[in-house]
């Protein structure tokens, strides 16, 4: 049974995640472990977390809408792959034994922490190896984007880094425009999985609603204080925390 304490703590965790996402990324490394720590079963926590944080991805797309202009062909090619992959990942989560997911959780968390750690290197590599304004090799990107979306629908954290890396390898364009496409793909995969989860009867709605509001508030706060906090310091703090959490989950197996 949910208590007010559980709901408030989940909302605060989501607020912190929204702030972290606005400044450095990796906020899901806060919310998912927080839900599990509050006694929510791992699969239910993942489902609820995915639904709750969807508005944050929408906010990212809106914020970068200017960089999406002229990329309609890419969107038509890649968004369907992201949707299909997100649904497939969600189905895997719901159909595969929860015991399997619990075994995978520590490795997924550690993998996500690792992705967050190399995020800047990925962006720098992309910045050096992309020209400006070239056309995307859309056919080459569809399959890897779809596979990345499967991961996103199954677990979610780290999806943005994977998608950006795939786009850097398959698409010739500037980093801001690739970031905008990345936001659309991440939104598509997560919303597709979230829609599936809504009909699964596994969403803890009081937590999802409070967390959605908390993430939105945290994101707004992060936007206001972005110039006062070093994103790299915050990101590495989250990497360390995520690594410790992953090790703690690993020791519980």
C-alpha positions as CSV (number, residue, x, y, z in Angstrom):
1,X,0.0,0.0,0.0
2,X,1.3,3.5,-0.9
3,X,1.9,6.0,1.8
4,X,2.2,9.7,1.6
5,X,5.8,9.4,2.5
6,X,6.4,7.1,-0.5
7,X,4.6,9.4,-2.9
8,X,6.5,12.5,-1.6
9,X,9.8,10.8,-1.8
10,X,9.1,9.6,-5.4
11,X,8.2,13.1,-6.4
12,X,11.4,14.5,-4.9
13,X,13.4,11.9,-6.7
14,X,11.7,12.8,-10.0
15,X,12.3,16.5,-9.3
16,X,16.0,15.7,-8.8
17,X,16.0,13.7,-12.0
18,X,14.4,16.5,-14.0
19,X,17.0,18.9,-12.7
20,X,19.9,16.5,-13.5
21,X,18.5,15.8,-17.0
22,X,18.3,19.5,-17.7
23,X,21.9,20.0,-16.6
24,X,23.8,16.9,-17.5
25,X,21.6,13.9,-18.2
26,X,21.3,10.6,-16.4
27,X,18.3,11.4,-14.2
28,X,16.8,8.0,-14.6
29,X,19.7,6.7,-12.5
30,X,18.0,8.5,-9.7
31,X,14.3,7.7,-10.2
32,X,14.4,3.9,-11.0
33,X,16.6,2.9,-8.0
34,X,14.5,5.3,-5.8
35,X,11.3,3.5,-6.7
36,X,12.9,0.1,-6.0
37,X,14.2,1.4,-2.7
38,X,10.7,2.5,-1.8
39,X,9.5,-1.1,-2.1
40,X,8.2,-1.0,-5.7
41,X,8.9,-4.3,-7.6
42,X,11.6,-3.8,-10.2
43,X,9.4,-4.3,-13.3
44,X,6.6,-2.2,-11.9
45,X,9.2,0.5,-11.0
46,X,10.5,0.5,-14.6
47,X,7.1,0.6,-16.1
48,X,6.0,3.5,-13.8
49,X,9.3,5.3,-14.4
50,X,8.9,5.2,-18.2
51,X,5.4,6.5,-18.1
52,X,6.2,9.2,-15.6
53,X,9.2,10.7,-17.4
54,X,7.7,10.9,-20.9
55,X,6.8,14.6,-20.5
56,X,10.5,15.3,-20.1
57,X,11.3,13.9,-23.5
58,X,8.5,16.0,-25.0
59,X,10.0,19.1,-23.4
60,X,13.3,18.3,-25.0
61,X,11.8,18.0,-28.5
62,X,9.9,21.3,-28.1
63,X,13.1,23.0,-26.9
64,X,15.0,21.9,-30.0
65,X,12.2,22.3,-32.5
66,X,14.2,24.9,-34.6
67,X,16.9,22.3,-35.3
68,X,14.3,19.9,-36.6
69,X,13.4,22.1,-39.5
70,X,14.3,20.4,-42.8
71,X,14.7,17.0,-41.3
72,X,11.2,15.7,-42.2
73,X,12.6,12.8,-44.3
74,X,14.8,11.6,-41.5
75,X,11.9,11.7,-39.1
76,X,9.7,9.7,-41.5
77,X,12.4,7.1,-41.8
78,X,13.6,6.8,-38.1
79,X,10.6,7.6,-36.0
80,X,8.6,4.5,-37.1
81,X,11.7,2.3,-36.3
82,X,11.9,3.9,-32.9
83,X,8.2,3.3,-32.3
84,X,8.4,-0.4,-33.4
85,X,11.5,-0.9,-31.3
86,X,10.0,0.8,-28.2
87,X,6.9,-1.4,-28.4
88,X,9.1,-4.5,-28.9
89,X,11.2,-3.6,-25.9
90,X,8.1,-3.0,-23.8
91,X,6.7,-6.4,-24.8
92,X,9.9,-8.0,-23.8
93,X,9.7,-6.4,-20.4
94,X,6.1,-7.5,-19.8
95,X,6.5,-11.0,-21.2
96,X,9.9,-12.1,-19.9
97,X,10.0,-13.3,-16.3
98,X,10.4,-10.6,-13.7
99,X,13.1,-12.7,-12.2
100,X,15.2,-12.3,-15.4
101,X,14.7,-8.6,-15.3
102,X,15.8,-8.4,-11.6
103,X,19.0,-10.3,-12.6
104,X,19.7,-7.9,-15.4
105,X,19.0,-4.7,-13.4
106,X,22.4,-4.3,-11.9
107,X,24.1,-4.8,-15.2
108,X,21.7,-2.4,-16.9
109,X,22.4,0.2,-14.3
110,X,26.2,-0.2,-14.6
111,X,25.9,-0.1,-18.4
112,X,23.9,3.2,-18.1
113,X,26.5,4.7,-15.8
114,X,29.2,3.7,-18.3
115,X,27.3,5.4,-21.1
116,X,26.9,8.5,-19.1
117,X,30.6,8.5,-18.4
118,X,31.5,8.5,-22.1
119,X,28.8,10.8,-23.2
120,X,31.1,13.8,-23.7
121,X,33.5,11.6,-25.7
122,X,30.7,10.5,-27.9
123,X,29.6,14.0,-28.6
124,X,33.2,15.1,-29.3
125,X,33.7,12.2,-31.7
126,X,30.5,13.2,-33.5
127,X,31.5,16.8,-33.6
128,X,34.8,15.9,-35.3
129,X,33.4,13.4,-37.7
130,X,30.3,15.2,-38.9
131,X,30.3,17.9,-41.5
132,X,27.5,20.4,-41.8
133,X,24.3,19.8,-43.7
134,X,25.0,16.5,-45.3
135,X,22.2,14.0,-46.0
136,X,21.5,11.1,-43.7
137,X,22.0,7.6,-44.8
138,X,18.5,6.8,-43.6
139,X,18.5,3.2,-44.7
140,X,21.7,2.5,-42.7
141,X,20.3,4.1,-39.6
142,X,16.9,2.4,-39.5
143,X,18.0,-1.0,-38.1
144,X,20.4,0.2,-35.4
145,X,17.9,2.9,-34.3
146,X,15.3,0.2,-34.1
147,X,17.5,-2.0,-32.0
148,X,18.5,0.9,-29.7
149,X,14.7,1.6,-29.3
150,X,14.2,-2.0,-28.2
151,X,16.7,-1.4,-25.4
152,X,14.9,1.9,-24.6
153,X,11.5,0.2,-24.4
154,X,13.0,-2.5,-22.1
155,X,14.9,-0.4,-19.7
156,X,15.3,3.2,-21.0
157,X,18.3,4.8,-19.2
158,X,21.1,5.5,-21.6
159,X,19.0,5.4,-24.7
160,X,19.9,8.9,-25.7
161,X,23.6,8.2,-25.7
162,X,23.2,5.1,-27.8
163,X,21.0,6.9,-30.3
164,X,23.4,9.8,-30.6
165,X,26.2,7.4,-31.2
166,X,24.2,5.6,-33.9
167,X,23.3,8.9,-35.6
168,X,27.0,10.0,-35.5
169,X,28.0,6.8,-37.3
170,X,25.2,6.9,-40.0
171,X,24.3,10.6,-40.4
172,X,26.4,13.5,-41.8
173,X,25.1,16.6,-40.1
174,X,25.8,19.1,-37.3
175,X,25.6,18.1,-33.7
176,X,22.7,20.3,-32.7
177,X,20.6,18.8,-35.6
178,X,21.6,15.3,-34.5
179,X,20.7,16.1,-31.0
180,X,17.2,17.2,-32.1
181,X,16.7,14.0,-34.0
182,X,17.9,12.1,-31.0
183,X,15.3,13.8,-28.8
184,X,12.5,12.8,-31.3
185,X,13.7,9.2,-31.4
186,X,14.0,8.9,-27.6
187,X,10.5,10.5,-27.2
188,X,9.0,8.1,-29.8
189,X,10.5,5.0,-28.3
190,X,9.6,5.9,-24.7
191,X,6.0,7.0,-25.6
192,X,5.5,3.8,-27.6
193,X,6.6,1.7,-24.6
194,X,4.6,3.9,-22.2
195,X,1.3,3.5,-24.2
196,X,1.8,-0.3,-24.1
197,X,2.5,0.0,-20.3
198,X,-0.7,2.0,-19.7
199,X,-2.7,-1.0,-20.8
200,X,-0.7,-3.4,-18.7
201,X,-2.3,-2.5,-15.3
202,X,1.3,-2.2,-13.9
203,X,1.5,1.6,-13.8
204,X,1.4,2.9,-10.2
205,X,-0.6,6.0,-11.2
206,X,-0.3,8.1,-8.0
207,X,3.5,7.8,-8.3
208,X,3.5,8.3,-12.1
209,X,1.5,11.5,-11.8
210,X,3.5,13.0,-8.9
211,X,6.8,12.0,-10.6
212,X,5.7,13.6,-13.9
213,X,5.0,16.9,-12.1
214,X,8.2,16.6,-10.1
215,X,10.3,16.0,-13.3
216,X,8.8,19.0,-15.0
217,X,9.5,21.2,-12.0
218,X,13.0,19.9,-11.7
219,X,13.6,20.5,-15.4
220,X,12.4,24.1,-15.1
221,X,14.6,24.7,-12.1
222,X,17.6,23.2,-13.9
223,X,17.0,25.6,-16.8
224,X,17.2,28.5,-14.4
225,X,20.4,27.5,-12.6
226,X,22.2,26.0,-15.6
227,X,24.8,28.7,-15.5
228,X,25.7,28.2,-11.8
229,X,26.5,24.5,-11.8
230,X,29.2,22.6,-13.7
231,X,27.4,19.9,-15.8
232,X,30.5,17.8,-15.9
233,X,30.8,17.7,-12.1
234,X,27.2,16.8,-11.8
235,X,27.4,14.1,-14.4
236,X,30.4,12.4,-12.8
237,X,28.6,12.6,-9.5
238,X,25.7,10.7,-11.0
239,X,28.1,8.2,-12.7
240,X,29.6,7.5,-9.3
241,X,26.2,7.2,-7.6
242,X,24.9,5.0,-10.4
243,X,27.9,2.7,-10.2
244,X,27.5,2.3,-6.5
245,X,23.8,1.6,-6.9
246,X,24.6,-1.0,-9.6
247,X,27.1,-2.7,-7.4
248,X,24.6,-2.7,-4.5
249,X,22.0,-4.4,-6.7
250,X,24.6,-6.8,-7.9
251,X,25.4,-7.8,-4.3
252,X,21.7,-8.5,-3.7
253,X,21.5,-11.2,-6.4
